[in-house]
Amino acid sequence: MSKKSKAPSEDDFGGFRAGFSVLVGRPNAGKSTLTNALVGKKVAITSAKPQTTRHTIRGIVHRDDAQLILVDTPGLHRPRTLLGKRLNDLVADTLAEVDAIGFCLPANEKIGPGDKFIAAQLAAVGGKPVIAIVTKADLVDKQALTEQLLAVDALGREVLGEDGWRDIVPVSANDGFQVDTVADVLISHMPPSPPLYPDGELTDEPEAVMVAELIREAALEGVRDELPHSLAVVVEEIVPREDRPEDNPLLDVRVNLYVERPSQKAIIIGKGGSRLREVGTNARKGIEALLGTRIYLDLHVKVAKDWQRDPKQLVKLGF
């Protein structure tokens, strides 16, 4: 009979801790903005539109004594489409694999059915430390923040029993209030471990996924509420322009934007193509910063009818 291996102790890695923490919450709870603030660089796109995040984005926080890998997930919600169900399944799979869970609840919105739905999901996971993170603290006064903290505490006791959440931390990703404290608390729940990623690496997302996300972020600015759910972006290729000198390279980035109806295509393109040109201009800056070189961005808008409900099209579009 083999001996059971003992769990690593603090001393095994010189006191170093490393592990994974997932940020969950209903759509537009501030998860992506907090991820970017913790990492110190933009690794997740942000928008006021719900369901901006479609993938699990990993952002890596480096410290001298720890490494925290943050997994920013799509917002948990009651799904209305096959896409919605798959996004929820993605979150559930992630919850099972992480060391700690950060539950984001906005300070400026009363706790509602969506928060209670997620709290019940977290209670069902069992055995994972759950930290309640009250986001957007800069949008309310001290009295309102105190009231929200008490309401969040009551929710924790309701779903998890008398002990409630492991910690409750108010934070503002916009002005930096308690961002380091959130990192400290999450790291305290990480196991003793050597670093899991090379020093300086901030995300493990493939470049093509990051490029697609930057384009989708630019396309979501200022559009009507129904469009975010219907928009998918696929990078077809990123290739160097062959006739360019080595000291002045140029990448050709060819991208398709998919919507569900011709009327949505018209919204994305705009009058005389003005809207699509604006999307390209806004996205290009972020893509060039990401890839470290100049690009030629070639955008095309296509209709994939009812793709959110079509299993074959969901696979083709990367879901």
C-alpha positions in Angstrom: 0.0 0.0 0.0 1.5 3.3 -1.0 1.8 6.1 1.6 -0.6 9.0 1.3 1.3 12.1 0.2 1.0 15.0 2.6 -0.3 18.3 1.5 2.4 21.0 0.9 3.3 23.2 3.8 4.3 26.8 4.1 8.0 25.8 4.4 8.0 23.6 1.2 8.2 26.7 -1.0 9.8 29.3 1.2 6.4 30.7 2.2 5.4 31.2 -1.5 1.7 30.8 -2.3 0.1 30.4 -5.8 -3.3 29.4 -7.0 -6.5 30.3 -8.9 -9.3 32.5 -7.9 -12.5 33.0 -9.9 -14.5 36.3 -9.9 -18.2 35.6 -10.3 -21.3 37.8 -10.2 -24.2 38.8 -12.3 -23.6 40.6 -15.6 -22.1 44.1 -15.2 -21.0 43.6 -11.6 -17.5 45.0 -12.3 -15.6 41.7 -12.6 -13.6 42.6 -15.6 -12.7 46.1 -14.4 -11.6 44.6 -11.1 -9.5 41.9 -12.9 -7.7 44.7 -14.9 -7.1 46.7 -11.7 -5.6 43.8 -9.8 -3.4 42.7 -12.7 -2.3 46.4 -13.4 -2.9 46.1 -17.1 -5.9 45.5 -19.4 -6.4 41.8 -19.9 -10.3 41.7 -19.9 -12.5 43.9 -22.0 -15.1 46.1 -20.2 -18.4 47.6 -21.2 -21.5 48.9 -19.6 -23.4 46.3 -21.6 -24.3 43.0 -19.8 -22.6 39.8 -20.9 -19.5 41.5 -22.3 -17.2 38.6 -21.1 -17.8 35.5 -23.2 -14.7 33.5 -22.2 -12.8 32.8 -19.0 -10.0 35.3 -19.0 -6.9 34.6 -16.9 -5.1 37.6 -15.4 -1.9 37.0 -13.4 -1.0 39.0 -10.3 2.7 38.8 -9.4 4.0 39.5 -5.9 7.4 38.7 -4.2 5.7 36.0 -2.1 2.8 35.0 -4.2 1.2 34.6 -7.6 -2.6 34.9 -7.9 -4.2 33.8 -11.1 -7.6 35.5 -11.6 -10.2 33.9 -13.7 -12.8 36.4 -14.9 -15.9 34.6 -16.0 -19.1 35.5 -18.0 -21.8 36.8 -15.7 -24.0 34.0 -14.2 -27.6 34.5 -15.2 -30.8 32.5 -15.9 -30.1 31.4 -19.5 -32.6 32.2 -22.3 -30.5 30.7 -25.2 -28.1 27.8 -25.8 -25.3 30.4 -25.7 -26.4 31.5 -22.2 -26.5 27.9 -21.0 -23.0 27.2 -22.3 -21.7 30.4 -20.6 -23.2 29.2 -17.3 -21.7 25.8 -17.8 -18.3 27.4 -18.4 -18.7 29.2 -15.0 -19.7 26.0 -13.2 -16.7 24.1 -14.6 -14.4 27.0 -13.5 -15.9 27.0 -9.9 -15.0 23.4 -9.5 -11.3 23.9 -10.3 -10.3 27.1 -8.4 -8.9 27.5 -4.9 -11.1 30.5 -3.9 -14.1 32.3 -5.2 -14.6 36.1 -5.3 -18.4 37.0 -5.4 -18.8 40.5 -6.9 -21.8 42.5 -5.8 -22.1 46.2 -6.9 -22.4 48.7 -4.0 -24.8 50.9 -6.0 -27.5 48.2 -6.7 -29.7 46.5 -4.1 -29.3 42.7 -3.8 -31.7 41.2 -6.2 -32.9 37.8 -7.5 -29.8 37.4 -9.7 -27.5 37.8 -6.7 -29.5 35.3 -4.7 -29.5 32.8 -7.6 -25.6 33.0 -7.8 -25.3 32.8 -4.0 -27.3 29.6 -4.1 -25.0 28.2 -6.8 -21.9 29.1 -4.7 -23.4 27.4 -1.7 -23.9 24.2 -3.8 -20.2 24.1 -4.7 -19.3 23.5 -1.1 -15.8 23.5 0.5 -14.4 26.5 -1.3 -13.7 29.8 0.5 -16.1 32.5 -0.8 -15.1 36.1 -0.4 -17.8 38.7 -1.0 -16.4 41.7 -2.9 -18.6 44.8 -2.9 -17.5 46.6 -6.1 -18.1 50.1 -7.3 -17.7 51.6 -3.8 -16.8 55.0 -5.3 -20.4 55.3 -6.6 -22.1 55.5 -3.2 -21.6 57.5 0.0 -20.4 55.9 3.3 -23.9 55.4 4.7 -25.1 53.5 1.5 -21.9 51.5 1.5 -22.4 50.4 5.1 -26.0 49.4 4.4 -24.8 47.3 1.4 -22.1 45.6 3.4 -24.7 44.6 6.0 -27.1 43.3 3.3 -24.2 41.3 1.7 -23.3 39.9 5.2 -27.0 38.9 5.7 -27.1 37.2 2.3 -24.0 35.1 3.2 -25.5 33.9 6.5 -28.8 33.1 4.7 -27.2 30.8 2.1 -24.0 29.5 3.9 -25.2 29.3 7.5 -24.1 31.3 10.5 -20.5 31.7 9.5 -21.4 33.3 6.1 -18.7 34.6 3.7 -15.0 34.1 4.6 -14.4 37.8 4.1 -16.3 40.9 2.9 -14.2 43.5 1.1 -15.5 46.8 -0.4 -13.5 48.0 -3.4 -13.3 50.5 -6.1 -11.4 49.4 -9.2 -11.8 52.9 -10.7 -10.0 54.9 -8.0 -7.9 52.0 -6.5 -9.7 51.9 -3.1 -8.8 48.6 -1.4 -7.6 46.9 -4.7 -4.5 45.7 -2.9 -6.6 44.5 0.0 -8.7 42.3 -2.3 -5.5 40.8 -3.6 -4.2 40.2 0.0 -7.4 38.5 1.0 -7.6 36.2 -2.1 -3.9 35.3 -1.8 -4.4 34.3 1.9 -6.6 31.5 0.6 -4.1 30.2 -2.0 -2.2 27.0 -1.2 1.6 26.8 -0.7 3.0 26.4 -4.2 5.9 27.4 -6.5 5.0 30.1 -9.1 2.7 28.7 -11.8 3.5 31.2 -14.6 6.8 32.9 -15.7 7.5 36.2 -14.0 6.0 39.1 -16.0 3.4 37.1 -17.8 0.0 38.9 -17.3 -2.4 36.5 -19.1 -2.4 33.2 -20.9 -5.0 34.1 -23.4 -4.1 33.4 -27.0 -3.4 36.6 -29.0 -6.2 35.9 -31.5 -8.8 35.7 -28.6 -7.5 39.0 -27.2 -7.7 40.7 -30.6 -11.3 39.5 -31.1 -12.2 40.7 -27.6 -10.7 44.2 -28.3 -12.7 44.5 -31.5 -15.9 43.3 -29.8 -15.4 45.9 -27.0 -15.0 48.7 -29.7 -18.1 47.4 -31.5 -20.3 47.5 -28.3 -19.7 51.1 -27.6 -22.9 53.2 -28.1 -25.0 50.4 -29.6 -28.5 49.4 -28.7 -29.1 47.0 -25.8 -30.1 43.9 -27.8 -26.9 43.9 -29.9 -24.2 42.7 -27.4 -25.8 39.3 -27.1 -26.0 38.9 -30.9 -22.4 39.9 -31.7 -19.6 37.4 -32.1 -16.1 38.2 -33.4 -13.8 35.6 -35.1 -10.2 36.4 -36.1 -9.6 34.6 -39.4 -5.8 35.2 -39.6 -3.0 37.4 -38.3 -0.1 37.3 -40.9 2.9 39.4 -41.6 2.8 41.5 -44.8 5.4 39.8 -47.0 6.7 42.9 -48.9 7.6 44.9 -45.8 11.2 45.5 -44.6 12.2 43.9 -41.3 12.6 47.3 -39.6 9.1 48.4 -40.5 6.8 45.3 -40.2 3.1 45.3 -40.8 0.6 42.6 -39.7 -2.6 41.9 -41.7 -5.4 41.1 -39.3 -8.5 39.8 -41.0 -11.6 39.6 -38.8 -15.3 38.6 -39.3 -18.0 40.1 -37.0 -21.1 37.9 -36.9 -24.7 39.1 -36.1 -28.0 37.4 -36.2 -30.1 39.7 -38.5 -29.5 42.0 -41.4 -30.9 44.9 -39.4 -28.0 44.3 -36.9 -25.5 44.2 -39.7 -26.7 47.7 -40.7 -26.2 49.0 -37.2 -22.6 47.7 -37.0 -21.7 49.1 -40.5 -23.4 52.4 -40.1 -24.2 54.9 -42.8 -21.7 54.6 -45.6 -19.6 52.3 -43.4 -18.9 55.1 -40.9 -19.7 53.0 -37.8 -17.4 50.1 -38.9 -14.5 52.5 -39.7 -14.9 54.0 -36.1 -14.8 50.4 -34.7 -11.6 49.7 -36.6 -10.0 53.0 -35.5 -10.8 52.4 -31.8 -9.8 48.8 -31.8 -6.5 49.3 -33.8 -4.8 51.2 -31.0 -5.3 48.4 -28.4 -4.4 45.7 -30.9 -1.2 47.4 -31.9 -0.3 47.8 -28.3 -1.0 44.1 -27.7 0.9 42.8 -30.7 3.7 45.4 -30.5 3.6 46.4 -34.2 1.6 48.3 -36.7 -1.4 46.4 -38.2 -3.8 46.6 -41.2 -7.2 45.7 -39.8 -9.6 44.2 -42.3 -13.2 43.9 -40.8 -16.2 42.2 -42.4 -19.7 41.9 -41.0 -21.7 38.8 -41.7 -25.1 37.4 -40.8 -25.3 34.0 -39.0 -29.0 33.6 -38.4 -30.0 32.9 -34.8 -26.4 31.6 -34.0 -27.0 31.8 -30.2 -29.5 29.0 -30.5 -27.8 26.8 -33.2 -25.3 24.2 -31.8 -23.4 23.9 -35.1 -22.9 27.7 -35.4 -21.9 28.0 -31.7 -19.1 25.5 -32.3 -18.0 27.4 -35.4 -17.9 30.7 -33.5 -15.9 29.2 -30.7 -18.5 28.3 -28.0 
